[in-house]
Amino acid sequence: MEGKQHRFSITDTTLRDAPQSLWATRMHLTDILPIAERIDEVGYHSVEVWGGAVFDVCMRFLNEDPWDRLYRIREKFKHTKLQMLLRGQNLVAYRNFADDLVEEFIKRAVAGGIDIIRIFDALNDTRNIEKAIEVTRREGAHAQGTICYTISPVHDMEHFVETAKVLVDMGSQSICVKDMSGILAPYVSYELVKRLKEAVEVPIQLHAHASTGMASNSYIKGIEAGADIIDCAVAPLSLYTSQPAVESMIASFRGTDYELDLNFDAVRDVSEYFEVVSRRRKLMGVEQPLIDVTVISHQIPGGMATNLIAQLEQQNAIDRMEEVLEEIPNVRKDMGYPPLVTPTSQLVGTQAVLNVVLGERYKIIPREIENYVRGYYGRPPAPIDEELKDRVLKGEEPITCRPADVLEPELPKAKRELDPSLVEKEEDYLSYAIFPDVALDFFKWRKNPALKDEEAPRKSMQRREQMFIEDTSLESLTDDIVNKVSEGVAKAFQNLTITLSVGQTGAVEAGAHRPTTQQRPGSEATEEPADFNLIHVRAPMVGTFYRTPSPGSPPFVEEGDLVEKGQVLCMLEVMKLFNEIPAPAAGRVKYIRAEHGKGVEYDQVLLEIEPEQPAKGD
């Protein structure tokens, strides 16, 4: 190692990103509070405790208020700074929000005890980070600008360095290199940190996942180049798709000119505590590879690969996995090489699955990808494929401004919609505005806990529970897949709500199908209809049936309604995509055969339409 002495420190991810990566975010507040004061004695630069998927999972599965969780953790930490992860204008969700929500959310987070906010954008579009940086600094917290590291023809050293310069000019007080895939090689880490230290005069922090086995070495080389902080977790929650171990980093630099001043006895106590907790919380039956060769060979995040497995398993198409892996680089290129990080990793991966499973590229295009092409996610790193643009835009012009500039304020709407009897504090309006379905069910449970069981508050999710891991980790897991987890097949995919709009040639098969009374496995419907004269609108894939576009909204159609060809009849949630099902022909809705919020199987009849009869003489 180089002889010049260099002091660095560690951000502990044990309470946020590590359990999100390894335990599907199932770290309860009761797991944290007994050990929090001992963690506070270690001497970390900061402890990451909030943000990412934690906000959603607290309400959806843990029956915890995410705001109360933050406040109670803050009470325990007297010496260490608390840190959170913020997805820029996406906040802690998967779409851009209006500025009023961004401002109020950050204001409340800082008031609640957050000292450092790590802010990133999936496209490295700094326009989507600027407002969050401004508000964070105004509220008195530390704004850390983030570069999403990825590999593509347009992502070179110059790109990352220039992005860092812009972030610092916007007010970032430190820069984080976020390697969500674990693909930052050690010598690349050295060169990148060296270039960043020459270009900007703020601390440089490294965040990497251990999926490929390179993260620890990349940290060491990064520190040699001058990195100031690295992200680690205690041993029981380290490695695999999590971060390198605190203990390993301490040992690696003993006896060198690199200083790391931590209380190792406290680290050992915390590690022993979580060794016990992990026996209760880790995903039983889930066998993760220590080194995920998929990440190395295909350069996709490990969690994205498990996401794909879960999606393909759900659609009985796991044998198409290799085709999907081959399609992902093509879709990514078509979309202008977005970094594979939430939410763009979901967009790219799901589109690749659809292209392969449906046997035709872009036969179905998720509405979120349509919005991506229209510019509502931000500026892609490279131009979008012209054919894809033409297919989506149909002569429209994409927006070129900051996406949030076209959004109306959202808090007033949330305050109008939310039942006052469910509101306990002002923060509830923020929770509802960001996750309306999840928050509404949580608030109802909070008011009357007898309504729900111990975990999975959402009624619509009781049948198919989902697990949440951010970016490169496990991302969501349905109960349909859980039975297969023991076979080492599925791990998880991120909760991401995507709306899908399907045209006539899309997923719906319509026509006079042969009648049958056979019940489909797992279906809520008891039998299929036997009327030869009706058009049967069928499920294109396994999913969940919804009659309304959102909670409290009226149904798309009722039995007896007259509908026009192309009119939306219902929505089908498929792989966390909300697919609008259009009427294949004009007519009258005769029967609605599926139950709202219940699972349906592939090819199951959802509705029946009595076709419009042509006028006599036509």
C-alpha positions as CSV (number, residue, x, y, z in Angstrom):
1,M,0.0,0.0,0.0
2,E,1.0,3.6,-0.4
3,G,2.8,5.1,2.5
4,K,0.8,8.3,2.9
5,Q,-1.5,8.1,6.0
6,H,-5.1,8.4,5.2
7,R,-8.1,8.4,7.6
8,F,-11.4,6.9,6.4
9,S,-14.6,5.9,8.1
10,I,-17.6,3.6,7.6
11,T,-21.3,4.0,7.1
12,D,-23.1,1.1,8.7
13,T,-25.9,-0.4,6.5
14,T,-26.9,-3.1,9.0
15,L,-30.3,-1.4,9.8
16,R,-31.3,-0.6,6.2
17,D,-29.7,-1.8,3.0
18,A,-28.3,-5.0,4.5
19,P,-31.6,-6.4,5.7
20,Q,-33.2,-5.1,2.6
21,S,-30.7,-7.2,0.6
22,L,-30.8,-10.4,2.7
23,W,-34.0,-10.4,4.7
24,A,-36.5,-8.9,2.3
25,T,-36.5,-5.7,4.5
26,R,-38.1,-7.7,7.3
27,M,-36.1,-6.1,10.1
28,H,-38.7,-5.0,12.6
29,L,-38.3,-2.0,14.9
30,T,-38.2,-4.5,17.8
31,D,-35.0,-6.0,16.3
32,I,-33.4,-2.6,16.2
33,L,-34.1,-0.9,19.5
34,P,-32.4,-3.4,21.9
35,I,-29.1,-3.0,20.1
36,A,-29.3,0.6,18.9
37,E,-27.4,2.2,21.8
38,R,-24.5,-0.3,21.3
39,I,-24.3,0.5,17.6
40,D,-24.2,4.2,18.6
41,E,-21.0,3.4,20.5
42,V,-19.1,2.0,17.5
43,G,-18.0,5.3,16.1
44,Y,-19.4,5.1,12.6
45,H,-19.5,8.0,10.3
46,S,-23.2,7.4,10.0
47,V,-25.8,4.7,10.3
48,E,-28.3,4.2,7.5
49,V,-31.7,3.6,9.0
50,W,-34.4,4.8,6.6
51,G,-35.4,5.3,3.0
52,G,-35.3,2.8,0.1
53,A,-37.9,0.1,0.5
54,V,-38.2,0.5,4.3
55,F,-41.0,3.1,4.0
56,D,-43.2,0.9,1.9
57,V,-42.5,-2.4,3.7
58,C,-43.1,-0.9,7.2
59,M,-46.8,-0.2,6.3
60,R,-47.3,-3.1,3.9
61,F,-45.9,-6.0,5.9
62,L,-44.6,-5.0,9.3
63,N,-47.6,-3.1,10.6
64,E,-45.3,-0.2,11.5
65,D,-45.6,3.5,10.8
66,P,-42.4,4.4,9.0
67,W,-42.3,7.9,10.6
68,D,-42.7,6.5,14.1
69,R,-39.9,4.0,13.3
70,L,-37.6,6.9,12.5
71,Y,-38.5,8.9,15.6
72,R,-37.9,6.0,17.9
73,I,-34.6,5.1,16.3
74,R,-33.5,8.7,16.6
75,E,-34.2,8.6,20.4
76,K,-31.6,5.8,20.7
77,F,-28.8,7.4,18.8
78,K,-27.1,10.2,20.8
79,H,-23.7,10.4,19.0
80,T,-24.0,9.0,15.5
81,K,-25.5,10.7,12.4
82,L,-28.5,9.0,10.9
83,Q,-28.7,8.6,7.1
84,M,-31.4,7.7,4.6
85,L,-31.6,6.9,0.9
86,L,-33.8,9.1,-1.3
87,R,-34.5,8.5,-5.0
88,G,-34.5,12.2,-5.9
89,Q,-37.9,13.2,-7.2
90,N,-39.1,9.6,-6.7
91,L,-38.6,10.1,-3.0
92,V,-39.0,6.5,-1.6
93,A,-41.2,5.2,-4.5
94,Y,-41.1,4.6,-8.2
95,R,-42.3,7.7,-10.0
96,N,-41.5,11.4,-10.0
97,F,-43.5,13.4,-7.5
98,A,-44.3,17.1,-7.5
99,D,-42.0,19.6,-5.7
100,D,-44.5,20.2,-2.9
101,L,-44.2,16.6,-1.8
102,V,-40.4,16.5,-2.1
103,E,-40.2,19.6,0.0
104,E,-42.6,18.5,2.7
105,F,-41.1,14.9,2.8
106,I,-37.5,16.1,3.3
107,K,-38.6,18.7,5.8
108,R,-40.4,16.1,7.9
109,A,-37.5,13.6,7.6
110,V,-34.9,16.1,8.8
111,A,-37.1,17.2,11.6
112,G,-37.6,13.6,12.6
113,G,-33.8,13.0,12.9
114,I,-32.2,12.4,9.6
115,D,-28.8,14.0,9.3
116,I,-27.5,12.8,5.9
117,I,-29.6,12.3,2.8
118,R,-28.1,10.2,0.0
119,I,-29.9,11.4,-3.1
120,F,-29.7,9.6,-6.5
121,D,-31.6,9.4,-9.8
122,A,-31.8,6.2,-11.8
123,L,-30.7,8.0,-15.0
124,N,-28.0,10.2,-13.4
125,D,-30.2,13.1,-14.6
126,T,-29.1,15.7,-12.1
127,R,-32.3,17.8,-12.8
128,N,-34.1,15.1,-10.8
129,I,-31.8,15.6,-7.8
130,E,-31.5,19.3,-7.7
131,K,-34.7,20.1,-5.7
132,A,-33.9,17.5,-3.1
133,I,-30.4,18.8,-2.6
134,E,-31.7,22.4,-2.3
135,V,-34.3,21.4,0.3
136,T,-32.0,19.1,2.3
137,R,-29.5,21.9,2.7
138,R,-32.1,24.4,3.5
139,E,-33.4,22.2,6.3
140,G,-30.0,21.8,7.8
141,A,-29.1,18.3,6.7
142,H,-26.1,17.0,4.7
143,A,-26.9,16.5,1.0
144,Q,-24.9,13.7,-0.6
145,G,-25.1,13.6,-4.3
146,T,-24.9,10.2,-5.9
147,I,-23.6,8.7,-9.1
148,C,-25.1,5.4,-10.2
149,Y,-22.2,3.4,-11.5
150,T,-22.9,1.3,-14.6
151,I,-21.2,-0.1,-17.6
152,S,-22.3,0.9,-21.2
153,P,-20.8,2.5,-24.3
154,V,-21.8,5.9,-23.0
155,H,-20.8,5.5,-19.3
156,D,-17.1,6.3,-19.2
157,M,-14.9,8.0,-16.6
158,E,-15.6,11.4,-18.1
159,H,-19.4,10.9,-17.7
160,F,-19.1,10.1,-14.0
161,V,-16.6,12.9,-13.3
162,E,-18.7,15.5,-15.1
163,T,-21.8,14.3,-13.2
164,A,-20.0,14.7,-9.9
165,K,-19.0,18.3,-10.8
166,V,-22.6,19.2,-11.6
167,L,-23.8,17.6,-8.3
168,V,-21.2,19.6,-6.4
169,D,-22.2,22.8,-8.2
170,M,-25.8,22.1,-7.2
171,G,-24.8,22.0,-3.6
172,S,-23.8,18.4,-2.9
173,Q,-21.6,18.3,0.2
174,S,-20.2,14.8,-0.6
175,I,-20.4,12.4,-3.5
176,C,-21.3,8.7,-3.3
177,V,-20.5,6.2,-6.0
178,K,-23.3,3.8,-5.9
179,D,-22.4,0.4,-7.4
180,M,-25.8,-1.3,-7.2
181,S,-24.7,-4.2,-9.3
182,G,-21.4,-5.1,-7.7
183,I,-19.7,-4.6,-11.0
184,L,-17.2,-1.9,-10.0
185,A,-13.9,-3.6,-10.5
186,P,-11.0,-2.9,-8.0
187,Y,-8.7,-1.1,-10.5
188,V,-11.6,0.8,-12.0
189,S,-12.6,1.9,-8.4
190,Y,-9.0,3.2,-7.9
191,E,-9.1,5.2,-11.1
192,L,-12.6,6.6,-10.6
193,V,-12.0,7.7,-7.0
194,K,-8.6,9.2,-8.1
195,R,-10.3,11.2,-10.8
196,L,-13.1,12.3,-8.6
197,K,-10.7,13.5,-5.9
198,E,-8.9,15.6,-8.5
199,A,-12.2,17.0,-9.8
200,V,-14.2,17.9,-6.7
201,E,-13.3,19.1,-3.2
202,V,-15.8,17.1,-1.2
203,P,-15.6,13.7,0.5
204,I,-16.0,10.6,-1.7
205,Q,-18.0,7.6,-0.4
206,L,-18.2,4.1,-2.0
207,H,-21.3,2.0,-1.8
208,A,-21.1,-1.5,-3.4
209,H,-22.8,-4.8,-3.2
210,A,-20.8,-8.0,-2.8
211,S,-22.7,-10.0,-5.4
212,T,-19.7,-10.6,-7.6
213,G,-17.1,-10.9,-4.9
214,M,-15.3,-7.7,-6.0
215,A,-16.7,-5.2,-3.5
216,S,-14.2,-5.7,-0.7
217,N,-11.2,-5.3,-3.1
218,S,-12.9,-2.4,-4.8
219,Y,-13.2,-0.7,-1.4
220,I,-9.5,-1.3,-0.6
221,K,-8.4,0.1,-4.0
222,G,-10.8,3.0,-3.6
223,I,-9.4,3.9,-0.1
224,E,-5.9,3.7,-1.6
225,A,-7.0,6.3,-4.1
226,G,-8.4,8.6,-1.4
227,A,-12.0,7.5,-0.7
228,D,-13.2,8.9,2.6
229,I,-16.1,6.6,3.5
230,I,-17.2,3.1,2.6
231,D,-20.5,1.3,3.3
232,C,-20.4,-1.9,5.3
233,A,-22.6,-4.2,7.5
234,V,-21.8,-6.4,10.4
235,A,-20.9,-9.9,9.5
236,P,-24.3,-11.7,9.9
237,L,-25.8,-9.2,7.4
238,S,-22.8,-8.9,5.0
239,L,-21.7,-10.3,1.7
240,Y,-23.9,-12.1,-0.8
241,T,-26.1,-9.3,-2.2
242,S,-25.4,-7.1,0.8
243,Q,-22.2,-5.0,1.5
244,P,-18.8,-6.2,2.7
245,A,-18.4,-6.9,6.4
246,V,-17.3,-4.2,8.9
247,E,-15.1,-6.7,10.7
248,S,-13.2,-7.6,7.4
249,M,-12.5,-4.0,6.6
250,I,-11.2,-3.4,10.1
251,A,-8.9,-6.4,9.9
252,S,-7.8,-5.5,6.3
253,F,-6.3,-2.1,7.4
254,R,-4.7,-3.1,10.7
255,G,-1.0,-2.4,10.8
256,T,-1.2,-0.1,7.8
257,D,-1.0,3.6,7.2
258,Y,-4.8,3.8,6.8
259,E,-6.6,4.8,10.0
260,L,-10.0,3.4,10.9
261,D,-11.0,4.4,14.4
262,L,-13.8,2.1,15.5
263,N,-14.7,0.4,18.8
264,F,-14.2,-3.3,17.7
265,D,-15.7,-4.6,21.0
266,A,-18.9,-2.8,20.2
267,V,-18.9,-4.2,16.6
268,R,-18.4,-7.7,18.0
269,D,-21.4,-7.2,20.4
270,V,-23.6,-6.0,17.6
271,S,-22.5,-8.8,15.3
272,E,-23.3,-11.4,18.0
273,Y,-26.7,-9.9,18.5
274,F,-27.6,-10.0,14.9
275,E,-26.3,-13.6,14.6
276,V,-29.2,-14.6,16.8
277,V,-31.7,-12.3,15.1
278,S,-30.8,-13.6,11.7
279,R,-31.9,-17.1,12.6
280,R,-35.4,-15.7,13.0
281,R,-35.4,-13.1,10.2
282,K,-33.5,-14.6,7.2
283,L,-35.4,-16.0,4.3
284,M,-35.8,-19.7,5.1
285,G,-35.2,-21.9,2.1
286,V,-33.6,-19.2,0.0
287,E,-30.2,-20.2,-1.1
288,Q,-28.2,-17.3,-2.5
289,P,-24.9,-17.9,-4.3
290,L,-22.0,-16.3,-2.6
291,I,-20.7,-15.2,-6.0
292,D,-23.5,-14.5,-8.6
293,V,-21.9,-15.4,-11.9
294,T,-25.0,-14.0,-13.7
295,V,-23.9,-10.5,-12.7
296,I,-20.4,-11.1,-14.0
297,S,-21.4,-12.6,-17.3
298,H,-24.4,-10.4,-18.1
299,Q,-23.5,-7.3,-16.1
300,I,-27.0,-7.1,-14.6
301,P,-27.7,-6.7,-10.9
302,G,-28.1,-10.0,-9.0
303,G,-31.5,-9.0,-7.6
304,M,-32.6,-8.2,-11.1
305,A,-31.8,-11.7,-12.1
306,T,-33.8,-13.1,-9.3
307,N,-36.6,-10.7,-10.2
308,L,-36.6,-12.2,-13.7
309,I,-36.7,-15.7,-12.3
310,A,-39.7,-14.8,-10.1
311,Q,-41.5,-13.3,-13.1
312,L,-40.8,-16.2,-15.4
313,E,-41.8,-18.7,-12.7
314,Q,-45.1,-17.0,-12.2
315,Q,-45.8,-17.2,-15.9
316,N,-44.6,-20.8,-16.2
317,A,-41.8,-19.7,-18.5
318,I,-38.7,-20.3,-16.5
319,D,-37.2,-22.2,-19.5
320,R,-37.0,-18.9,-21.3
321,M,-34.6,-17.4,-18.8
322,E,-31.6,-17.5,-21.2
323,E,-33.6,-15.7,-23.9
324,V,-34.5,-13.0,-21.4
325,L,-30.9,-12.5,-20.4
326,E,-30.0,-12.1,-24.0
327,E,-32.9,-9.7,-24.6
328,I,-32.0,-7.4,-21.7
329,P,-29.0,-5.7,-23.3
330,N,-31.1,-5.1,-26.5
331,V,-33.9,-3.4,-24.5
332,R,-31.4,-1.4,-22.5
333,K,-29.8,-0.2,-25.7
334,D,-33.2,0.7,-27.2
335,M,-34.0,2.7,-24.1
336,G,-30.7,4.7,-24.2
337,Y,-28.6,2.6,-21.8
338,P,-30.3,3.5,-18.5
339,P,-28.4,2.3,-15.4
340,L,-30.0,-0.8,-14.1
341,V,-31.2,0.6,-10.8
342,T,-34.6,1.1,-9.3
343,P,-36.9,1.8,-11.2
344,T,-35.2,1.5,-14.6
345,S,-34.0,-2.0,-13.8
346,Q,-37.6,-3.0,-13.5
347,L,-38.6,-1.3,-16.7
348,V,-35.9,-2.9,-18.7
349,G,-36.3,-6.4,-17.1
350,T,-40.0,-6.5,-17.4
351,Q,-40.0,-5.3,-21.0
352,A,-37.5,-8.1,-21.8
353,V,-39.7,-10.7,-20.2
354,L,-42.7,-9.4,-22.1
355,N,-40.8,-9.4,-25.4
356,V,-39.7,-13.0,-24.9
357,V,-42.9,-14.5,-23.4
358,L,-45.2,-12.9,-25.9
359,G,-43.0,-13.9,-28.8
360,E,-42.9,-10.4,-30.3
361,R,-40.7,-7.4,-29.4
362,Y,-42.8,-4.5,-27.9
363,K,-46.1,-6.2,-28.6
364,I,-47.0,-4.8,-25.2
365,I,-45.3,-1.7,-23.9
366,P,-45.8,-0.8,-20.2
367,R,-47.2,2.7,-19.7
368,E,-44.2,3.5,-17.6
369,I,-41.9,2.8,-20.5
370,E,-44.2,5.0,-22.7
371,N,-43.7,7.7,-20.1
372,Y,-40.0,7.0,-20.1
373,V,-39.9,7.5,-23.8
374,R,-42.0,10.7,-23.5
375,G,-39.4,12.1,-21.1
376,Y,-41.3,11.9,-17.8
377,Y,-38.5,10.0,-16.1
378,G,-35.8,12.3,-17.3
379,R,-33.0,12.5,-19.8
380,P,-31.7,9.1,-21.0
381,P,-27.9,8.7,-21.1
382,A,-28.1,8.1,-24.9
383,P,-30.8,8.6,-27.6
384,I,-33.7,6.2,-27.5
385,D,-34.1,3.9,-30.5
386,E,-36.1,5.7,-33.2
387,E,-38.4,2.7,-33.9
388,L,-39.3,2.5,-30.2
389,K,-39.9,6.3,-30.1
390,D,-42.1,6.2,-33.2
391,R,-44.1,3.3,-31.8
392,V,-44.8,5.1,-28.5
393,L,-44.9,8.8,-29.5
394,K,-47.0,8.4,-32.7
395,G,-46.0,12.0,-33.7
396,E,-46.0,13.5,-30.2
397,E,-43.0,15.4,-29.0
398,P,-41.3,14.2,-25.8
399,I,-40.9,16.7,-23.0
400,T,-37.4,18.2,-22.6
401,C,-37.9,20.0,-19.3
402,R,-37.3,18.7,-15.8
403,P,-40.1,16.1,-15.4
404,A,-41.4,17.6,-12.2
405,D,-42.0,20.9,-13.9
406,V,-45.1,19.5,-15.6
407,L,-46.6,18.1,-12.3
408,E,-49.3,19.8,-10.3
409,P,-48.9,20.0,-6.5
410,E,-50.0,16.7,-4.9
411,L,-50.4,17.4,-1.2
412,P,-53.8,19.2,-1.6
413,K,-55.3,16.3,-3.4
414,A,-54.1,13.8,-0.8
415,K,-55.6,16.0,2.0
416,R,-58.9,16.1,0.1
417,E,-59.0,12.3,-0.5
418,L,-57.9,10.9,2.8
419,D,-60.6,10.2,5.3
420,P,-59.9,12.5,8.3
421,S,-60.9,9.8,10.7
422,L,-57.9,7.8,9.6
423,V,-55.4,10.6,10.1
424,E,-53.3,10.7,13.3
425,K,-50.6,13.2,12.3
426,E,-49.6,15.4,9.4
427,E,-47.1,12.8,8.1
428,D,-50.0,10.5,7.3
429,Y,-50.8,12.7,4.3
430,L,-47.3,12.2,2.9
431,S,-47.5,8.4,3.4
432,Y,-50.9,8.4,1.5
433,A,-49.7,10.6,-1.3
434,I,-46.7,8.4,-1.9
435,F,-48.3,5.0,-1.4
436,P,-52.1,5.5,-1.5
437,D,-53.2,1.8,-1.6
438,V,-50.7,0.7,1.0
439,A,-51.1,3.6,3.4
440,L,-54.9,3.4,3.2
441,D,-54.9,-0.3,4.3
442,F,-52.3,0.4,7.0
443,F,-54.4,3.3,8.4
444,K,-57.5,1.1,8.5
445,W,-55.5,-1.6,10.3
446,R,-54.0,1.0,12.7
447,K,-57.5,2.2,13.6
448,N,-58.8,-1.4,14.0
449,P,-55.9,-4.0,14.3
450,A,-58.4,-6.8,14.4
451,L,-59.0,-6.3,10.7
452,K,-55.7,-7.8,9.6
453,D,-53.4,-10.6,10.7
454,E,-49.8,-10.1,12.0
455,E,-48.2,-9.4,8.7
456,A,-49.2,-8.3,5.2
457,P,-51.8,-5.6,6.0
458,R,-53.0,-5.1,2.4
459,K,-56.0,-7.3,1.6
460,S,-55.0,-7.4,-2.0
461,M,-51.6,-8.8,-1.0
462,Q,-52.7,-11.5,1.5
463,R,-52.8,-14.1,-1.2
464,R,-49.4,-13.3,-2.8
465,E,-47.1,-11.6,-0.3
466,Q,-44.2,-9.7,-1.8
467,M,-40.7,-9.1,-0.5
468,F,-38.8,-5.9,-1.1
469,I,-35.1,-5.5,-1.7
470,E,-33.6,-2.5,-3.3
471,D,-31.6,-2.2,-6.5
472,T,-29.2,-5.2,-6.6
473,S,-30.8,-7.3,-3.9
474,L,-33.8,-9.5,-3.7
475,E,-36.7,-7.6,-4.9
476,S,-40.2,-9.2,-4.3
477,L,-41.5,-12.6,-3.8
478,T,-45.1,-13.8,-4.1
479,D,-46.6,-16.7,-2.1
480,D,-47.1,-18.5,-5.4
481,I,-43.3,-18.5,-5.7
482,V,-42.6,-19.1,-2.0
483,N,-43.5,-22.8,-2.4
484,K,-40.7,-23.0,-5.0
485,V,-38.2,-21.0,-3.0
486,S,-37.1,-24.2,-1.1
487,E,-36.0,-25.5,-4.5
488,G,-33.7,-22.5,-4.7
489,V,-35.5,-21.0,-7.7
490,A,-36.8,-17.6,-6.7
491,K,-35.6,-14.9,-4.5
492,A,-37.5,-11.7,-4.9
493,F,-38.4,-8.7,-7.0
494,Q,-38.8,-5.0,-6.0
495,N,-42.2,-3.6,-5.4
496,L,-42.8,-1.4,-8.4
497,T,-46.2,-0.3,-9.6
498,I,-46.2,0.0,-13.4
499,T,-49.3,0.7,-15.4
500,L,-49.5,-1.1,-18.7
501,S,-51.7,-0.2,-21.6
502,V,-52.5,-2.9,-24.0
503,G,-54.0,-2.4,-27.5
504,Q,-56.2,-4.8,-29.5
505,T,-53.2,-7.0,-30.5
506,G,-52.0,-7.0,-26.9
507,A,-52.6,-9.5,-24.1
508,V,-56.4,-10.0,-24.3
509,E,-57.7,-12.9,-26.3
510,A,-61.3,-12.4,-27.2
511,G,-63.8,-14.5,-29.1
512,A,-66.3,-17.3,-28.7
513,H,-64.2,-19.9,-26.9
514,R,-65.2,-23.5,-26.3
515,P,-67.1,-23.6,-23.0
516,T,-65.7,-25.5,-20.0
517,T,-66.5,-26.0,-16.4
518,Q,-62.9,-26.8,-15.4
519,Q,-61.6,-24.8,-12.4
520,R,-58.1,-23.4,-12.8
521,P,-55.6,-24.0,-10.1
522,G,-55.6,-21.2,-7.5
523,S,-58.4,-19.3,-9.3
524,E,-61.2,-17.7,-7.4
525,A,-63.6,-18.3,-10.2
526,T,-65.6,-21.6,-9.9
527,E,-66.2,-22.2,-13.5
528,E,-66.0,-20.7,-17.0
529,P,-69.1,-19.7,-18.8
530,A,-70.9,-21.8,-21.4
531,D,-72.5,-19.2,-23.6
532,F,-71.3,-19.5,-27.2
533,N,-72.6,-16.1,-28.3
534,L,-70.6,-14.0,-25.9
535,I,-67.1,-12.6,-26.3
536,H,-64.9,-13.9,-23.6
537,V,-62.2,-11.4,-22.4
538,R,-59.4,-13.6,-20.9
539,A,-56.4,-13.0,-18.7
540,P,-53.2,-12.7,-20.8
541,M,-51.1,-13.9,-17.8
542,V,-51.3,-14.9,-14.2
543,G,-52.2,-11.9,-12.1
544,T,-54.6,-10.0,-9.9
545,F,-57.9,-8.6,-11.2
546,Y,-59.0,-5.1,-10.4
547,R,-62.3,-3.4,-11.4
548,T,-61.3,0.1,-10.4
549,P,-58.2,2.2,-11.3
550,S,-57.5,3.2,-7.7
551,P,-58.9,2.9,-4.2
552,G,-62.3,4.8,-3.9
553,S,-62.6,5.2,-7.6
554,P,-65.8,3.9,-9.4
555,P,-65.5,0.7,-11.4
556,F,-64.5,0.9,-15.0
557,V,-67.7,-0.9,-16.0
558,E,-70.7,-2.6,-14.4
559,E,-72.8,-5.5,-15.7
560,G,-75.2,-4.1,-18.2
561,D,-73.0,-1.2,-19.3
562,L,-72.7,-0.5,-23.0
563,V,-69.0,-0.3,-24.1
564,E,-67.2,0.9,-27.1
565,K,-64.4,-1.0,-28.8
566,G,-61.1,-0.2,-27.0
567,Q,-62.8,1.1,-23.8
568,V,-61.1,0.0,-20.6
569,L,-63.0,-2.8,-18.9
570,C,-60.7,-3.6,-16.0
571,M,-57.0,-3.8,-14.9
572,L,-54.9,-6.9,-14.4
573,E,-51.9,-6.7,-12.2
574,V,-49.2,-8.8,-13.9
575,M,-45.7,-8.9,-12.4
576,K,-46.5,-5.7,-10.6
577,L,-47.7,-4.1,-13.8
578,F,-51.2,-2.7,-14.0
579,N,-52.5,-3.8,-17.4
580,E,-55.5,-2.0,-18.8
581,I,-57.8,-4.5,-20.5
582,P,-59.7,-2.9,-23.4
583,A,-63.0,-4.1,-24.9
584,P,-62.2,-6.1,-28.1
585,A,-65.5,-5.0,-29.6
586,A,-68.5,-2.8,-29.0
587,G,-71.3,-4.4,-27.0
588,R,-72.9,-4.8,-23.6
589,V,-71.1,-6.2,-20.5
590,K,-73.1,-9.3,-19.8
591,Y,-71.1,-10.8,-16.9
592,I,-68.1,-9.9,-14.7
593,R,-66.6,-13.3,-13.9
594,A,-63.6,-12.4,-11.7
595,E,-63.6,-10.9,-8.2
596,H,-61.9,-7.6,-7.5
597,G,-58.5,-7.9,-5.8
598,K,-58.4,-11.7,-6.4
599,G,-55.9,-13.7,-8.3
600,V,-56.7,-15.0,-11.7
601,E,-54.9,-17.6,-13.9
602,Y,-53.7,-17.5,-17.4
603,D,-56.5,-17.6,-20.0
604,Q,-59.2,-17.3,-17.3
605,V,-62.4,-15.5,-18.4
606,L,-62.5,-12.1,-16.7
607,L,-65.6,-10.6,-18.4
608,E,-68.2,-11.5,-21.1
609,I,-69.5,-9.1,-23.6
610,E,-72.6,-9.5,-25.7
611,P,-71.5,-8.1,-29.0
612,E,-73.3,-5.3,-30.6
613,Q,-75.7,-6.6,-33.3
614,P,-75.4,-5.0,-36.7
615,A,-78.5,-3.1,-37.9
616,K,-80.7,-5.1,-40.3
617,G,-79.7,-4.5,-43.9
618,D,-76.1,-3.8,-43.1
